[in-house]
Each structure stands twice: as C-alpha cells, then as structure tokens.
C-alpha cells in the first residue's frame, strides 16, 4: 500500500487531540451555525413534524413517557416500521422548553448538525487526514444543501443523531484501541446505544469499525476489542428485542429486496446532487437525468482513483463501503404510496455522505487544500459561498407548510399526495375551502381511498352533507379502506345521518342507515337505542323493544331506554311488573314521566 503526503505517519502523530485543532473545531461549529441560523425563523411544514410535536404534545411534554418511547414506533404508536426512540426523547426534552413553538426545535437541529461537523472533523483526523484537508472536507459537509435539509426538517433529527453518535462511537473506539481508558470504552458503548436507538442503520456501525481494523491490519483480537464487542452485542440484543415488539412489520411488497431494487437510483441520484446541488426538491422523485448523472460521476470517481499514482486503497474502499452500507437501509422500505408521492428524501443522505466524503478526499490533490496560497483559499471560499447560498435558498422552502408543499407541487405537480398533504395542512387550519380544492386536485390525479375518505370527513363534519359523505366513505370502503379510525368515523356518520333521516320523517331510511352502525359495532348502546326509536316510528314495535333491551344490556345507565320500555309495556302489555320496573328505573335516574 503506497504512502501519501496527505496522510500523517503512524505513531505518535496519530494521537490527534482536540487541543491541537481547537480553532478548526471552532470554525466547523460556527460556520454552519451562523450561515444556517436563519432556520430558527421557520415554522412547522406539516410533514410528520405536526404529528410528532403538535398532535403528540401531551405525550412529549410528559417526561414520564420516556420509557414508552422505547416501546413505541417513531409516532408513539405501533403502526409504522420506524423505530426511533432517541428522536422522541430529544423532542421530549425540547418540549420542556418550547411546547408547540417551532423555533427551539429548529435550534436543536442546528446544534446537532454543528456537533456532527465537529465529530466528523475528529474522525477524519483520526483516520489520518491532514488538518487542512480534514477542515476543508468538514466545511463542505457543514454547508452543503444535501446536509442542510436535515437541519431544516425537524423530523430528520434521527439522521443527525445517528450520525453524531455513530461518528462518536467510531472515534471513541479507535481512541480506546490506542489508549486503554475505561471511561473512553464506556463512552463508546453509550454512543453506540444512542446511535442504534436513533435510527436502525446504526446497527451497521460495528461492521464499519471491523472494516477499519482490518484495513489498518489490526488483526489481533485482544482484551480491549473483546470488551468493546461484548458491550456492542449486549446493546444490539436489547435494541432488537425492543424493536420487534414496538413496530409494524410491512408486507414483502414494501420491505426488503423488492424495495431495494425499486430504490436502486437512490445512491446514484444522491451522488449526482452532491456534485450538482441545484434547485433541490423537498420531496424528490427519481429522474433518468440524475440517475444517469450519478452513474457518470461514479465512473469518474473510480477513473480518477485508478489514474492516481499514490493510492490510499484502504481509505477509498472504507469510504465507498460506508456510503453503500448506510445507503442500503434508506432503500429497504418503499411505501405503497411512493408512486404518487416522493421516492426518497434528501436528508437520508446525511450519514452516507460522510463516507463518500472520505473517498473523495483520498482522490483529491492535496495542493487544493494549501490555504496559505491566496488563489487556493479564494477558490475554496467561493465554493463554500455557493454551497451555502444554495442551502439558504433551500431553507426558504421549509419556512412553513404552504411554502414547503407548494414547492413540492411546483417540482412535481403530477404527484397526487403532495396536493393531499397541502390540503391536510389547510384542514388542520380549518380552511376547509382550500382543503377541498387541494383534495379534489389530488383525486383528479389518483382516486386513492384516503383522499375520498378525507373529503368525506369534510362533508360529514363541516358541511353536514351526510349523503355526499356517505357516498365518499362507501367508495373508500369498497377498496378495503377500513382502518380503525375510518371505521369509527363511518359508524358515527351512520348514526348522525340516520338521526337526520328521522328528523325529516324518513323513518325507514333512518332504520336502514342505523342498522349499518349496529352491524359494524354491535356493542354500541346508542346505535341500539336509536335503532329501536326508528323502528317504533316505522311500526315495528316488537323489534324496537328488542333493541331497547339490548341497549340496556350494553349500558344499564341509559335513562332514555328505560322510559321507552316503560311506554312500550304500558301500551303493549298487561305485565304491570314490567311497567312498574321501567318506570322506577327511569325515575331513579332523574327522569319525570
């Protein structure tokens, strides 16, 4: 393996300390902090952040729910495939200060990003890159739009956290191998735990560490490596056990090999957008242009590598392996809505790009980083300004939900779900006119049952147009859209619309509509009681009494059922005991006959 001037000699020079590079660490913290601090003025974009923070405010405001965060998915339910406890824990800590104000959540994202940059600089120095090269690479990472998207979108914090703790785990482990301090060992194991509980891709970190050891020919499996391995395995077992009981396992058409094949363009498009970070979409879709450019850039990277006389083979392979390994988890899931929504999200490039950066630094001429030369420094500063300018422009798209989703629609107007998401934001703002407009646009592009159901909810709750709502609900249900929420609202609609028929004197229609609610929820006492009422007016006296008795078996405190049965037995039976019983029970509950 050939040596190179960009890598320091092994030995004492490898014991790099923060003290030696303290000004560089300060630079890579302050540059992104001040360039991206404008993001603190941004609001929520109503793309998961409203669910995680606004809808879940009662949960995240209560620190006693920290344990529940480790037994739930990313949304404090058990209905998604994403297990991100550290994301929710961090949001819970933020909520103690910010409640529902977005500024502090954005501030913490920015802070985590700046800490990631410091950790990346440390890791690059531990790998042996010279100060100028490590500083330059980290600064590019710190202001690049691909990385900035993880700062601007609050739910992308899981990528920030897994990168921060992942880099710390690797750096602390390398330091542990060189200086056997048990505090460092404990810190490394804790960092691995924090990384793996931030995002599932953290499970790959030990394999990257093993590759580093093999690449640097540290083959001996001594006591230090055994202790670290025991800690890592123990944490992985705990994580796996908790994760399996906390998430929903998706079907084969959304998870696994098929998903990876479908998401094949992801790593190629990310490489293309690293070199051409222009007009990035907040919710991108695959395009043949960027996929083709990605292939071209990959070929160029390998061509430059093979053309160089001095090859740092192990570092180049380490970086490429890192990039591929951490790209794969992002490709492992492909939701069934992807065809009419986004194909991938840019912030998922955050951790993989650290690996690509390592490989690129190995093939970049060292003279490009001689900042004591005026032209070199000027050229680099121009590059940083261009990247930062693109990041700032991208940040304006995250200003609020309206700017976010309208920019998504502008980039890909044929994607129905973008109109749905924008409409959903207006629904939460009680702007039902704009909500309906966006939803009808979504339906015109894709007649998805979710769109039909949501439009039905507006007709049901706001317009009180029960017939229109009933038709939309039935159209959605005909496709199998019968989750628990949709089913519950359909039952409510049946009960309300039946009452509406009754008030209009259409008793048969009222009974038929209410029968749907009774069939779907036999244990609903209100539906059973109302059914009896509609049957009485339809002339079906005995059936009415049966339903009233049924309602009392479900809710013995249903006062109106006692009164109805009192009149039924008074007018249709000579059984005085029944008449007296229902009269007495009705009066006992405050009724007056």
C-alpha positions in Angstrom: 0.0 0.0 0.0 1.6 3.3 -1.1 2.0 6.1 1.3 0.9 9.7 0.7 1.7 13.2 1.9 -2.0 13.7 2.8 -1.8 11.0 5.5 0.3 11.5 8.5 2.9 9.0 9.5 1.8 6.4 12.0 3.0 6.5 15.6 2.8 9.4 17.9 1.5 11.7 15.2 -1.7 9.7 15.1 -2.6 10.6 18.6 -4.6 13.6 17.4 -6.2 15.7 20.1 -8.9 18.4 20.0 -6.4 20.8 21.6 -4.2 20.7 18.6 -7.1 21.5 16.3 -9.2 23.7 18.6 -9.5 26.6 16.2 -10.6 24.2 13.4 -13.2 22.7 15.7 -14.5 26.2 16.5 -14.6 27.0 12.8 -16.6 24.0 11.7 -19.1 24.7 14.6 -19.5 28.4 14.0 -19.6 28.5 10.1 -22.7 26.3 9.7 -24.3 27.8 12.9 -24.2 31.4 11.6 -24.9 30.5 8.0 -28.0 28.4 8.8 -29.2 30.2 11.9 -32.0 31.8 9.8 -33.8 28.4 10.0 -34.8 29.3 13.6 -37.5 31.5 12.0 -39.0 28.6 10.1 -42.2 27.0 11.3 -43.7 23.5 11.0 -44.1 22.2 7.5 -46.8 19.7 8.5 -44.9 16.7 7.2 -44.6 14.4 10.2 -43.5 17.3 12.4 -47.1 18.2 13.2 -47.8 14.6 14.2 -44.6 14.2 16.2 -44.8 17.5 18.0 -48.2 19.1 17.7 -50.5 16.1 17.8 -48.3 14.3 20.3 -47.7 17.3 22.5 -49.4 15.8 25.6 -47.1 12.8 25.3 -43.8 14.5 24.6 -44.5 17.2 27.3 -44.5 14.5 30.0 -41.1 13.1 30.7 -42.6 10.0 32.4 -43.3 8.8 28.8 -39.6 8.4 28.1 -39.9 4.6 28.7 -42.9 4.5 26.3 -40.7 6.0 23.6 -38.6 2.8 23.7 -41.7 0.6 23.4 -43.3 2.5 20.5 -42.6 3.4 16.9 -41.5 6.9 15.9 -45.0 8.2 16.2 -45.7 6.9 19.7 -47.9 4.1 18.2 -47.1 0.6 16.9 -48.3 1.1 13.4 -45.2 2.1 11.4 -41.9 0.3 10.6 -39.8 3.1 12.0 -38.2 2.6 15.4 -36.6 5.9 16.6 -36.7 6.3 20.4 -33.9 8.8 20.6 -35.8 11.1 18.2 -38.8 11.1 20.6 -36.6 11.5 23.7 -34.9 14.5 22.1 -38.3 16.0 21.2 -39.5 15.4 24.7 -36.5 17.4 26.1 -37.2 20.2 23.6 -40.9 20.2 24.6 -40.0 21.1 28.2 -38.7 24.4 26.8 -40.6 25.0 23.6 -44.0 23.3 23.9 -45.5 24.0 20.4 -43.2 26.8 19.4 -41.1 25.6 16.4 -38.0 27.9 16.9 -36.4 25.8 19.7 -36.8 22.6 17.8 -35.1 24.1 14.8 -32.3 25.4 17.1 -31.7 22.0 18.4 -31.5 20.5 14.9 -28.9 23.2 14.0 -27.0 22.5 17.2 -26.9 18.7 16.5 -25.7 19.5 13.0 -22.8 21.6 14.3 -21.9 18.9 16.7 -21.9 16.4 13.9 -19.5 18.6 12.0 -17.1 18.7 14.9 -17.4 14.9 15.3 -16.7 14.4 11.6 -13.6 16.6 11.8 -12.3 14.5 14.7 -13.0 11.3 12.9 -11.2 12.5 9.7 -8.2 13.4 11.8 -8.2 10.0 13.5 -8.2 8.4 10.0 -5.0 10.3 9.3 -6.1 13.2 7.1 -4.0 16.3 7.5 -5.5 19.3 9.2 -6.3 21.4 6.1 -7.8 18.5 4.2 -10.0 17.4 7.2 -11.1 21.0 7.8 -12.0 21.6 4.1 -13.9 18.4 3.8 -15.9 19.1 7.0 -16.7 22.6 5.9 -18.1 21.4 2.6 -20.2 18.9 4.6 -21.3 21.6 7.0 -22.9 23.9 4.4 -23.9 21.5 1.6 -27.6 21.6 0.7 -27.9 17.8 1.0 -26.9 18.1 4.6 -28.8 21.3 5.3 -32.1 19.6 4.5 -31.6 17.5 7.7 -31.3 20.8 9.6 -34.4 22.4 8.1 -36.8 19.5 8.6 -37.3 18.7 12.3 -38.1 15.0 11.9 -34.8 14.5 10.1 -33.2 14.8 13.5 -32.9 11.0 13.6 -30.3 11.3 10.8 -28.5 13.9 12.7 -28.5 11.9 15.9 -27.4 8.6 14.3 -24.6 10.4 12.5 -23.4 12.3 15.6 -23.4 9.2 17.9 -22.1 7.0 15.1 -19.1 9.2 14.5 -18.5 9.4 18.2 -18.7 5.6 18.6 -16.2 5.1 15.8 -13.9 7.8 17.1 -14.1 6.7 20.7 -13.5 3.1 19.7 -10.4 4.0 17.7 -9.2 6.1 20.6 -9.9 3.2 23.0 -7.7 0.9 20.9 -4.9 3.4 21.2 -5.3 4.5 24.8 -7.0 1.9 27.0 -9.0 4.2 29.2 -12.2 2.6 30.5 -14.1 5.9 30.5 -13.5 6.0 26.8 -14.7 2.4 26.5 -17.9 3.3 28.4 -18.5 6.4 26.3 -18.0 4.3 23.1 -20.7 1.8 24.1 -23.1 4.5 25.2 -22.6 6.3 21.9 -23.4 3.1 20.0 -26.5 2.6 22.1 -27.6 6.2 21.3 -26.8 5.7 17.6 -28.7 2.5 17.2 -31.8 3.8 19.1 -31.7 6.9 16.9 -32.1 5.0 13.6 -31.9 1.4 12.5 -28.9 2.0 10.3 -26.8 2.3 13.4 -26.6 -1.5 13.6 -24.0 -1.3 10.7 -21.5 0.8 12.8 -19.7 -2.2 14.3 -19.1 -3.7 10.8 -17.6 -0.4 9.7 -15.4 -0.5 12.7 -14.3 -4.0 11.9 -13.5 -3.0 8.3 -11.4 -0.1 9.7 -9.5 -2.6 11.9 -8.9 -5.0 9.0 -7.9 -2.2 6.7 -5.3 -0.9 9.2 -4.1 -4.5 9.8 -5.1 -4.6 13.4 -5.9 -8.3 13.3 -5.2 -9.2 16.9 -8.4 -9.8 19.0 -7.2 -8.6 22.3 -8.9 -7.9 25.6 -9.8 -4.3 24.6 -11.6 -5.5 21.5 -13.3 -8.3 23.4 -14.7 -5.8 26.0 -16.0 -3.5 23.3 -17.5 -6.4 21.4 -19.4 -7.6 24.5 -20.9 -4.2 25.1 -21.9 -3.8 21.4 -23.5 -7.2 21.3 -25.4 -6.6 24.5 -26.8 -3.3 23.3 -27.7 -4.8 19.9 -29.7 -7.6 21.6 -31.6 -5.2 23.8 -32.3 -3.0 20.7 -33.5 -5.9 18.6 -35.8 -7.2 21.3 -37.5 -3.8 21.9 -37.8 -3.0 18.3 -39.5 -6.3 17.4 -42.3 -5.5 20.0 -42.6 -1.9 19.0 -43.1 -1.6 15.3 -45.4 -2.8 12.5 -43.8 -5.2 10.0 -44.6 -4.2 6.5 -45.5 -6.6 3.7 -43.0 -8.0 1.3 -44.1 -5.5 -1.4 -43.0 -2.6 0.8 -40.0 -4.1 2.6 -36.8 -6.0 1.6 -35.3 -7.0 -1.7 -38.1 -5.7 -3.9 -37.9 -2.3 -2.1 -34.1 -2.2 -2.6 -34.5 -2.9 -6.3 -37.2 -0.2 -6.7 -35.0 2.3 -4.8 -31.9 1.4 -6.8 -31.5 5.0 -8.2 -31.2 6.5 -4.6 -27.4 6.3 -4.1 -26.8 7.4 -7.7 -29.1 10.4 -7.5 -27.5 11.5 -4.2 -24.1 11.4 -5.7 -25.3 13.5 -8.7 -26.9 16.0 -6.3 -23.7 16.2 -4.3 -21.9 17.5 -7.3 -24.8 19.4 -8.7 -26.8 20.7 -5.7 -29.1 23.0 -7.7 -32.8 23.6 -7.0 -33.2 20.6 -4.8 -36.8 19.4 -4.3 -38.0 19.0 -0.7 -39.7 15.7 -1.8 -37.7 14.5 -4.8 -38.7 11.8 -7.3 -36.4 9.6 -9.3 -35.4 11.0 -12.7 -33.4 9.5 -15.5 -31.3 12.7 -15.7 -30.0 12.5 -12.2 -29.7 8.7 -12.2 -27.7 9.0 -15.4 -25.5 11.7 -14.0 -25.0 9.6 -10.9 -23.7 6.8 -13.0 -21.4 9.2 -14.8 -20.0 10.6 -11.6 -19.4 7.2 -10.1 -17.4 6.2 -13.2 -15.4 9.5 -12.9 -14.6 8.8 -9.3 -13.3 5.4 -10.0 -11.4 6.6 -13.0 -9.6 9.3 -11.0 -8.8 6.7 -8.3 -7.2 4.3 -10.8 -5.3 7.1 -12.5 -3.7 8.3 -9.4 -0.2 7.1 -8.7 -0.4 7.3 -5.0 -3.5 5.3 -4.0 -4.9 5.1 -0.4 -6.7 2.0 -1.2 -8.0 1.1 2.2 -9.4 4.6 2.9 -11.0 4.8 -0.5 -12.6 1.3 0.0 -13.6 2.2 3.5 -15.4 5.4 2.3 -17.2 3.6 -0.6 -18.3 0.8 1.7 -19.6 3.4 4.2 -21.6 5.1 1.5 -23.1 1.9 0.2 -23.7 0.4 3.6 -25.6 3.4 5.0 -27.5 4.0 1.8 -29.0 0.5 1.9 -31.2 1.0 4.9 -32.7 4.0 3.2 -33.6 1.7 0.3 -35.0 -1.1 2.4 -38.5 0.4 2.6 -40.7 1.6 -0.2 -44.2 2.7 0.8 -47.1 1.7 -1.4 -47.8 5.5 -1.8 -44.4 6.2 -3.4 -45.8 6.0 -7.0 -47.9 9.1 -6.3 -45.7 10.7 -3.7 -42.0 11.2 -3.1 -39.5 8.4 -4.0 -36.9 9.4 -1.4 -36.0 12.2 1.0 -32.7 14.2 0.7 -32.0 14.2 4.4 -31.4 10.5 4.3 -28.1 11.2 2.5 -26.7 12.8 5.7 -24.9 9.7 7.1 -23.9 8.1 3.8 -22.3 11.3 2.6 -19.7 11.2 5.4 -18.4 8.0 3.7 -18.4 9.4 0.2 -16.6 12.5 1.5 -13.8 10.2 2.9 -13.4 8.5 -0.5 -13.4 11.9 -2.4 -10.7 13.3 -0.1 -8.4 10.4 -0.9 -8.5 11.2 -4.6 -8.4 15.0 -4.4 -5.0 16.6 -5.0 -3.5 17.9 -1.7 -2.5 21.2 -3.3 -6.2 22.1 -3.5 -6.1 22.4 0.3 -3.0 24.6 0.6 -4.9 27.6 2.1 -1.7 29.6 2.6 -1.9 30.2 -1.2 -4.3 33.1 -1.9 -5.8 31.6 -5.1 -6.5 28.3 -3.4 -8.1 29.9 -0.4 -10.2 32.2 -2.6 -11.4 29.4 -4.8 -12.4 27.3 -1.7 -14.2 30.3 -0.1 -16.2 30.8 -3.4 -17.2 27.1 -3.3 -18.4 27.5 0.3 -20.4 30.6 -0.6 -22.0 28.8 -3.5 -23.0 25.8 -1.4 -24.2 28.0 1.5 -26.2 30.1 -0.9 -28.0 27.0 -2.2 -28.6 25.9 1.3 -30.1 29.2 2.3 -32.3 29.1 -0.8 -33.4 25.6 0.1 -34.2 26.8 3.6 -36.8 29.2 2.3 -38.8 26.2 1.1 -39.0 25.0 4.7 -40.4 28.3 6.0 -43.9 26.9 6.6 -46.3 24.3 5.3 -47.6 26.4 2.5 -44.1 27.2 1.0 -43.0 23.6 1.6 -45.8 21.8 -0.2 -46.2 24.4 -2.9 -42.5 23.9 -3.8 -43.1 20.2 -3.8 -46.1 20.6 -6.1 -44.1 23.0 -8.3 -41.4 20.5 -8.8 -43.7 17.5 -9.4 -47.3 18.7 -10.0 -48.5 15.2 -11.1 -47.8 13.7 -7.6 -51.3 13.5 -6.0 -50.1 13.1 -2.4 -48.4 16.5 -2.5 -51.8 18.1 -3.0 -53.2 15.9 -0.3 -50.5 16.9 2.2 -51.1 20.6 1.4 -54.8 20.1 1.8 -54.3 18.3 5.1 -52.4 21.3 6.4 -55.3 23.6 5.5 -57.7 21.1 7.1 -55.9 21.5 10.4 -56.1 25.3 10.0 -59.9 24.9 9.5 -59.6 26.3 6.0 -62.0 23.8 4.5 -62.4 25.5 1.2 -58.7 25.3 0.3 -58.6 21.8 1.7 -61.4 20.6 -0.6 -59.8 22.3 -3.6 -56.4 20.6 -3.0 -58.1 17.2 -2.2 -60.2 17.3 -5.4 -57.0 18.1 -7.3 -55.4 15.0 -5.7 -58.4 12.9 -6.5 -58.2 14.0 -10.2 -54.7 12.7 -10.3 -55.2 9.5 -8.3 -58.5 8.2 -6.9 -56.9 7.0 -3.7 -59.3 5.9 -0.9 -57.5 8.1 1.7 -58.4 11.1 -0.4 -62.0 10.0 -0.7 -62.2 9.4 3.0 -60.7 12.7 3.9 -63.1 14.6 1.6 -65.9 12.6 3.1 -64.9 13.8 6.6 -65.3 17.5 5.5 -68.7 16.8 4.1 -69.6 15.0 7.3 -68.1 17.2 10.0 -68.2 20.7 8.4 -70.8 20.7 5.7 -73.2 18.3 7.4 -73.9 16.9 3.9 -74.4 13.4 5.1 -75.5 11.9 1.7 -72.3 13.1 0.0 -70.1 12.0 2.9 -71.8 8.6 2.9 -71.1 8.1 -0.8 -67.5 9.1 -0.4 -67.0 6.8 2.6 -68.5 3.9 0.8 -66.4 4.4 -2.2 -63.3 4.4 0.0 -64.5 1.3 1.9 -65.1 -0.5 -1.3 -61.3 -0.6 -1.8 -60.7 -2.1 1.6 -60.0 1.2 3.4 -61.4 0.2 6.8 -58.7 1.1 9.4 -59.9 1.7 12.9 -60.2 5.4 12.6 -62.0 5.2 9.3 -64.4 2.6 10.6 -65.2 4.6 13.8 -66.0 7.7 11.8 -68.1 5.7 9.4 -70.2 4.4 12.3 -70.6 8.0 13.6 -71.7 9.0 10.1 -74.3 6.3 10.0 -75.7 7.3 13.4 -75.8 11.0 12.5 -77.2 10.6 9.1 -79.9 8.2 10.5 -80.8 10.8 13.0 -81.1 13.3 10.1 -83.4 11.0 8.2 -85.5 10.6 11.4 -85.8 14.4 11.8 -87.0 14.6 8.2 -89.7 12.0 8.9 -88.0 9.3 6.7 -88.2 6.6 9.3 -87.4 3.6 7.1 -84.3 5.2 5.8 -83.3 6.1 9.3 -83.6 2.5 10.4 -81.7 1.2 7.4 -78.9 3.6 7.9 -78.7 2.9 11.7 -78.7 -0.8 11.0 -75.2 -0.4 9.4 -73.9 1.1 12.6 -75.4 -1.7 14.6 -73.9 -4.3 12.3 -70.4 -2.7 12.4 -70.4 -2.1 16.2 -72.9 -4.4 17.9 -71.7 -3.2 21.3 -72.7 0.4 20.7 -75.6 1.2 23.1 -76.5 4.5 21.4 -76.9 2.8 18.0 -79.0 0.1 19.5 -81.3 2.6 21.3 -81.7 4.8 18.2 -82.5 1.7 16.2 -85.4 1.0 18.5 -86.6 4.5 18.2 -86.6 4.4 14.4 -88.4 1.0 14.4 -91.2 2.3 16.6 -91.9 5.1 14.2 -91.7 2.6 11.3 -94.4 0.4 13.0 -92.1 -2.4 14.1 -92.9 -2.3 17.8 -91.6 -5.7 19.0 -88.2 -5.2 17.2 -88.0 -1.8 18.7 -88.4 -3.2 22.2 -85.7 -5.8 21.5 -83.2 -3.1 20.6 -84.0 -1.1 23.7 -83.5 -4.1 25.9 -80.2 -4.7 24.0 -79.1 -1.1 24.6 -79.7 -1.5 28.4 -77.6 -4.7 28.4 -74.8 -2.7 26.9 -75.3 0.4 29.1 -77.5 -0.1 32.2 -77.5 3.7 32.8 -79.1 4.6 29.5 -82.0 6.5 31.0 -84.0 7.0 27.8 -84.1 3.3 27.2 -86.0 2.8 30.5 -88.5 5.4 29.5 -89.1 3.9 26.1 -89.6 0.5 27.5 -91.9 1.9 30.1 -94.2 3.3 27.4 -93.8 0.1 25.4 -95.0 -2.1 28.2 -97.7 0.4 29.2 -99.3 0.4 25.8 -98.5 -3.2 24.5 -98.6 -5.5 27.6 -100.7 -6.3 30.6 -97.5 -7.1 32.6 -97.7 -4.5 35.3 -94.5 -5.6 36.9 -92.5 -4.6 33.8 -94.3 -1.3 33.6 -93.5 -0.5 37.2 -89.9 -1.7 36.9 -89.0 0.5 34.0 -90.9 3.5 35.5 -89.0 3.1 38.7 -85.6 2.7 37.0 -86.3 5.8 34.8 -87.2 7.9 37.9 -84.2 6.6 39.8 -82.0 8.2 37.1 -83.7 11.5 37.4 -86.5 11.1 34.8 -90.0 12.5 35.1 -92.9 10.7 33.5 
